Amino acid sequence: MKRFLAVLILLALAAGIRLTPVSFSSLNRDTIHVTVRGAVSREGEYEIPLYSSVQDVLDLSGVCDSADLSVINPASVLKDHDLIIIPEQSGPEETERISINTADAEELCTLKGIGPATAERIIQWREENGLFQTLEDLMRVKGIGQNTFEKIRDFISL
């Protein structure tokens, strides 16, 4: 085995390949960069500690009174280069949204295109996988495709 390694090193040297050790310390990062836009006091890019949550960056950016936080999961853990857009509330004529993370089957059935079987699959998905992190995660449930999701998107929240 020692001879094999010696031959391999000699071949590498003969081929002109540099054998320099790799520094993994440059890959170890303690911070991430996240961009926040929308209904916040201070839009922009924030450098925050690794494993920070959406709530952490909302605290830094300052949420406006007009912000609609019903579509945001404040407990979601952020990753490098995430973009968070905080929408503004519509007018008072907006109907109350149904939370896909807490609604029971009866509430879910009030959504257009969601029947009892699909409502039960949503609840089952929640029990097996945990809370939905984004509204789009709802499309992971069997029976909810892009078309159904588009019909109910404005009527659901996390």
Backbone bond lengths (Angstrom), bond angles and torsions (degrees), N, CA, C in turn:
res aa  C-N    CA-C-N  psi(-1)  N-CA   C-N-CA  omega(-1)  CA-C   N-CA-C  phi
1 M - - - 1.447 - - 1.532 110.55 -
2 K 1.347 116.45 -39.72 1.461 120.09 179.64 1.517 110.49 -64.26
3 R 1.317 115.91 -38.29 1.473 119.61 179.35 1.524 110.55 -65.26
4 F 1.315 115.62 -40.03 1.466 120.13 179.92 1.526 110.34 -61.58
5 L 1.320 116.54 -45.78 1.464 120.32 178.99 1.526 111.16 -64.27
6 A 1.320 117.23 -39.63 1.459 120.69 179.35 1.522 110.05 -64.00
7 V 1.330 116.93 -42.37 1.470 120.76 178.72 1.519 110.06 -64.45
8 L 1.316 117.14 -41.45 1.459 122.16 -179.83 1.524 110.84 -62.78
9 I 1.327 117.27 -42.02 1.460 121.11 178.50 1.518 110.68 -67.01
10 L 1.337 117.82 -41.69 1.468 120.60 178.20 1.522 111.42 -64.03
11 L 1.319 117.52 -39.30 1.466 120.69 177.29 1.519 110.71 -64.45
12 A 1.323 116.88 -40.58 1.458 120.72 179.03 1.522 110.55 -64.88
13 L 1.337 117.21 -41.45 1.450 120.53 178.26 1.526 111.12 -66.12
14 A 1.312 116.80 -39.52 1.458 120.79 179.65 1.524 110.89 -66.60
15 A 1.321 116.83 -32.93 1.462 120.36 -179.26 1.524 111.53 -81.16
16 G 1.316 117.36 -7.56 1.460 120.38 177.98 1.519 113.15 84.17
17 I 1.300 117.24 19.07 1.460 121.09 179.67 1.522 108.51 -83.30
18 R 1.300 115.70 131.60 1.459 119.78 177.76 1.515 109.42 -80.41
19 L 1.288 115.80 131.16 1.455 121.54 177.98 1.525 108.87 -107.65
20 T 1.322 116.04 76.57 1.453 120.32 178.66 1.519 108.89 -104.85
21 P 1.296 116.13 142.30 1.466 118.24 -179.92 1.519 111.11 -66.53
22 V 1.312 115.59 147.51 1.456 122.05 179.36 1.517 108.13 -87.18
23 S 1.324 116.35 134.29 1.461 121.12 178.21 1.523 109.23 -96.63
24 F 1.308 115.54 109.96 1.451 120.31 179.24 1.525 112.19 -83.29
25 S 1.309 117.13 -11.13 1.465 119.63 -179.26 1.530 111.00 -65.25
26 S 1.331 117.67 -29.24 1.461 119.44 178.75 1.527 111.59 -71.96
27 L 1.329 117.89 -18.97 1.455 121.26 178.80 1.525 112.19 -86.76
28 N 1.300 117.57 -18.45 1.454 122.75 -179.33 1.525 108.81 -80.06
29 R 1.340 116.13 113.29 1.455 120.50 -176.59 1.520 109.46 -119.59
30 D 1.302 114.96 142.82 1.457 120.56 179.62 1.522 112.35 -105.33
31 T 1.347 117.05 -8.12 1.461 120.20 -177.86 1.522 110.04 -131.66
32 I 1.333 114.47 160.91 1.463 121.87 174.55 1.518 108.15 -130.33
33 H 1.324 116.24 164.88 1.462 122.14 177.81 1.523 108.65 -114.39
34 V 1.330 115.57 129.22 1.456 122.44 -178.17 1.527 108.26 -131.33
35 T 1.324 116.80 138.75 1.458 121.79 178.17 1.522 109.38 -105.60
36 V 1.328 115.84 134.26 1.460 121.94 179.65 1.525 108.49 -120.95
37 R 1.339 115.91 131.74 1.465 122.00 178.79 1.519 109.11 -137.24
38 G 1.313 115.15 166.36 1.459 120.27 174.33 1.512 111.94 103.18
39 A 1.330 115.92 -139.88 1.459 122.93 -172.48 1.528 111.63 -81.33
40 V 1.344 115.26 62.89 1.462 122.04 176.54 1.522 108.83 -129.69
41 S 1.312 116.21 158.76 1.469 120.56 -178.94 1.523 112.35 -71.06
42 R 1.333 115.60 -37.83 1.467 120.16 -176.05 1.532 109.94 -129.22
43 E 1.340 115.79 93.88 1.466 120.08 175.91 1.520 108.99 -71.58
44 G 1.321 115.62 155.55 1.449 118.60 174.99 1.508 112.53 144.65
45 E 1.344 114.23 -171.23 1.461 120.92 179.66 1.528 108.91 -97.87
46 Y 1.322 114.50 135.66 1.464 120.92 -179.20 1.521 109.50 -120.47
47 E 1.324 115.38 137.71 1.456 121.11 172.19 1.522 106.08 -98.52
48 I 1.333 115.44 116.08 1.464 120.57 -174.19 1.524 109.18 -128.41
49 P 1.327 117.20 161.87 1.468 120.04 179.56 1.533 111.74 -63.42
50 L 1.303 115.45 149.60 1.452 122.70 175.30 1.526 109.15 -56.26
51 Y 1.310 117.70 143.20 1.468 125.04 -179.64 1.530 113.60 69.62
52 S 1.326 117.23 24.05 1.460 120.12 174.93 1.523 109.31 -75.81
53 S 1.321 115.28 157.46 1.468 120.35 -179.66 1.526 109.89 -101.88
54 V 1.328 115.15 169.99 1.460 120.87 176.17 1.524 109.19 -58.51
55 Q 1.332 117.19 -40.37 1.469 120.42 -179.50 1.517 111.17 -60.10
56 D 1.323 117.62 -37.65 1.469 121.10 179.57 1.530 110.97 -59.30
57 V 1.323 116.47 -44.84 1.466 119.11 -177.93 1.535 110.73 -76.97
58 L 1.333 117.98 -28.48 1.465 119.67 174.81 1.521 110.53 -66.41
59 D 1.322 117.12 -36.35 1.460 120.87 176.70 1.527 110.83 -62.68
60 L 1.316 116.95 -37.54 1.468 121.28 179.85 1.527 111.96 -72.56
61 S 1.333 116.85 -39.55 1.461 120.75 -173.63 1.522 112.72 -85.46
62 G 1.313 118.18 -19.96 1.466 120.71 179.45 1.515 111.51 75.46
63 V 1.307 117.03 109.07 1.462 122.02 -178.61 1.518 109.93 -83.15
64 C 1.334 117.33 133.46 1.464 122.28 177.56 1.528 110.47 -75.04
65 D 1.316 115.85 158.60 1.467 120.80 177.71 1.519 111.76 -63.41
66 S 1.321 117.21 -26.23 1.464 121.41 -177.23 1.528 112.82 -86.17
67 A 1.332 117.83 2.65 1.467 121.48 -176.67 1.525 111.17 -70.94
68 D 1.328 115.46 140.65 1.466 122.10 175.22 1.524 107.26 -102.65
69 L 1.316 116.58 97.47 1.470 121.40 -176.68 1.524 112.48 -89.26
70 S 1.324 117.61 5.01 1.467 120.24 -178.00 1.525 112.19 -69.89
71 V 1.314 118.04 -19.85 1.465 120.51 179.98 1.523 112.33 -100.88
72 I 1.331 116.85 6.03 1.455 122.10 -178.34 1.523 109.18 -110.69
73 N 1.337 116.23 134.20 1.463 120.51 173.87 1.528 107.38 -98.53
74 P 1.339 117.94 103.96 1.465 119.99 -174.95 1.525 113.90 -66.25
75 A 1.316 117.89 -16.79 1.465 120.71 -178.76 1.523 113.01 -89.38
76 S 1.330 118.67 -5.06 1.466 121.41 -179.76 1.524 110.36 -62.21
77 V 1.327 115.65 135.45 1.458 121.27 177.85 1.525 108.28 -84.80
78 L 1.308 115.69 132.56 1.463 121.75 -176.65 1.518 111.39 -87.83
79 K 1.337 114.59 156.39 1.458 120.05 174.14 1.526 108.01 -126.02
80 D 1.307 115.93 166.88 1.457 121.42 -175.74 1.524 111.14 -56.11
81 H 1.314 115.90 134.48 1.463 125.80 176.33 1.531 113.55 70.66
82 D 1.320 118.08 22.54 1.461 120.61 173.45 1.523 109.31 -67.64
83 L 1.322 115.89 150.12 1.454 123.27 175.21 1.511 107.38 -118.33
84 I 1.324 116.45 123.52 1.460 121.28 178.86 1.524 107.20 -113.85
85 I 1.325 115.83 122.22 1.455 121.01 177.28 1.522 107.51 -113.88
86 I 1.316 116.46 118.22 1.454 122.32 179.92 1.522 107.81 -95.22
87 P 1.342 117.28 111.89 1.463 119.21 -178.91 1.528 111.47 -75.59
88 E 1.318 115.18 159.05 1.459 120.26 175.06 1.513 108.65 -91.56
89 Q 1.317 115.32 152.34 1.458 119.83 178.11 1.511 109.33 -67.15
90 S 1.322 114.63 145.03 1.461 118.95 172.22 1.516 106.53 -75.46
91 G 1.255 116.81 -163.18 1.461 120.22 179.38 1.510 112.08 -77.24
92 P 1.322 116.74 -179.98 1.462 120.80 179.33 1.518 113.28 -68.36
93 E 1.321 116.71 -12.56 1.458 120.30 -179.98 1.525 112.55 -75.31
94 E 1.339 116.69 -7.22 1.457 120.32 -179.20 1.527 110.15 -67.79
95 T 1.314 116.34 134.18 1.460 120.00 179.03 1.523 109.43 -78.02
96 E 1.314 115.75 157.19 1.457 120.14 179.35 1.525 109.01 -68.89
97 R 1.300 115.74 137.31 1.458 121.39 -178.53 1.521 110.72 -84.80
98 I 1.311 115.35 155.76 1.457 121.74 177.92 1.524 107.83 -98.13
99 S 1.319 115.74 128.68 1.458 121.00 -179.04 1.523 109.64 -79.29
100 I 1.328 116.24 120.11 1.467 119.84 178.43 1.523 111.20 -73.03
101 N 1.335 117.38 -12.12 1.463 120.81 178.74 1.519 113.43 -91.18
102 T 1.349 118.00 -18.26 1.461 119.37 -176.26 1.520 114.28 -128.36
103 A 1.317 117.90 -13.22 1.465 120.45 -174.78 1.523 111.64 -67.16
104 D 1.328 115.15 144.85 1.463 119.37 174.47 1.529 108.80 -87.51
105 A 1.320 116.71 177.81 1.465 121.50 -175.35 1.522 111.64 -60.48
106 E 1.312 116.78 -38.75 1.467 120.60 -178.79 1.524 111.33 -62.72
107 E 1.342 116.48 -44.19 1.467 120.38 178.68 1.527 110.78 -65.30
108 L 1.331 116.62 -42.89 1.462 120.07 -179.13 1.524 111.60 -62.74
109 C 1.329 117.09 -32.84 1.467 121.18 -179.62 1.520 112.58 -68.42
110 T 1.329 118.10 -14.82 1.464 119.78 177.76 1.528 111.67 -76.83
111 L 1.323 116.97 -12.01 1.465 121.09 178.32 1.523 109.68 -78.42
112 K 1.306 115.98 140.53 1.461 121.86 -179.26 1.536 110.15 -62.38
113 G 1.322 116.27 124.56 1.461 121.13 177.49 1.522 114.42 89.70
114 I 1.335 117.33 -0.34 1.472 120.95 179.48 1.528 107.98 -108.98
115 G 1.325 115.71 114.99 1.455 121.27 177.34 1.512 110.40 -102.04
116 P 1.330 116.56 -177.71 1.467 120.43 -178.21 1.533 113.70 -57.92
117 A 1.315 117.45 -41.10 1.469 120.01 -178.58 1.534 111.10 -65.97
118 T 1.324 116.63 -43.91 1.462 120.32 179.58 1.525 110.47 -67.71
119 A 1.324 117.03 -38.02 1.464 120.47 177.83 1.526 110.08 -60.64
120 E 1.310 117.01 -42.50 1.471 120.54 178.46 1.526 111.21 -65.33
121 R 1.347 117.56 -36.54 1.468 120.17 177.95 1.535 110.97 -66.83
122 I 1.342 116.95 -34.91 1.467 120.44 177.15 1.529 109.34 -63.43
123 I 1.323 115.88 -47.13 1.466 120.16 -179.83 1.522 110.79 -64.06
124 Q 1.325 116.80 -41.11 1.464 120.82 178.69 1.532 110.52 -63.52
125 W 1.326 117.27 -42.16 1.474 121.07 178.83 1.528 109.45 -60.28
126 R 1.331 116.48 -43.45 1.470 121.59 178.81 1.521 111.32 -60.00
127 E 1.318 116.69 -43.30 1.465 121.36 -178.54 1.524 111.73 -67.84
128 E 1.329 117.11 -34.77 1.464 120.61 -177.81 1.518 113.37 -84.70
129 N 1.345 117.85 -31.37 1.464 121.36 -171.73 1.524 114.26 -115.79
130 G 1.303 118.01 -6.21 1.465 120.29 -175.89 1.510 110.81 90.83
131 L 1.315 115.25 -176.86 1.464 120.60 -177.04 1.520 111.57 -65.69
132 F 1.322 115.40 150.98 1.458 121.13 174.52 1.522 107.76 -67.63
133 Q 1.330 117.39 134.82 1.464 121.91 -179.95 1.529 111.32 -90.89
134 T 1.330 116.95 -30.61 1.464 121.91 176.93 1.519 107.87 -136.64
135 L 1.312 116.58 160.73 1.464 119.83 177.13 1.522 110.69 -61.36
136 E 1.327 116.44 -36.11 1.461 121.07 -178.05 1.522 112.91 -64.92
137 D 1.338 117.32 -21.87 1.467 120.81 177.06 1.526 111.53 -60.01
138 L 1.325 117.03 -21.89 1.460 120.97 179.82 1.530 110.73 -60.19
139 M 1.328 117.16 -26.80 1.466 120.31 -179.81 1.525 112.18 -72.23
140 R 1.316 118.00 -6.15 1.463 121.15 174.90 1.532 111.51 -77.60
141 V 1.323 115.92 -14.02 1.462 121.25 179.03 1.523 108.55 -80.04
142 K 1.330 115.96 131.08 1.457 121.06 179.43 1.527 109.27 -58.38
143 G 1.321 116.26 130.08 1.457 121.08 178.86 1.510 113.72 100.91
144 I 1.324 117.17 -8.38 1.466 119.92 178.48 1.521 108.39 -115.64
145 G 1.303 114.34 102.85 1.459 120.44 178.53 1.516 110.80 -101.27
146 Q 1.299 115.52 -171.57 1.465 122.04 -177.99 1.530 111.46 -58.70
147 N 1.342 117.51 -43.45 1.466 120.23 -177.49 1.523 111.88 -63.87
148 T 1.317 116.73 -47.33 1.468 120.21 178.96 1.516 110.38 -62.79
149 F 1.326 116.07 -42.70 1.461 120.33 -179.76 1.530 110.88 -60.02
150 E 1.317 117.64 -44.10 1.471 121.17 -179.63 1.523 111.08 -62.27
151 K 1.337 117.96 -34.96 1.463 121.65 179.63 1.526 111.71 -67.27
152 I 1.340 117.36 -33.77 1.470 119.86 -173.63 1.525 114.13 -105.85
153 R 1.310 117.77 -5.85 1.467 122.00 -174.94 1.536 112.93 -51.80
154 D 1.322 118.30 -42.12 1.453 121.69 -176.57 1.528 112.92 -78.40
155 F 1.311 117.27 -3.41 1.466 120.87 -176.72 1.525 113.36 -115.28
156 I 1.351 116.21 4.90 1.457 119.99 -178.22 1.526 110.99 -122.93
157 S 1.323 114.67 159.54 1.453 121.87 175.28 1.518 108.11 -146.00
158 L 1.322 115.44 172.43 1.456 119.85 176.73 1.509 107.47 -83.73
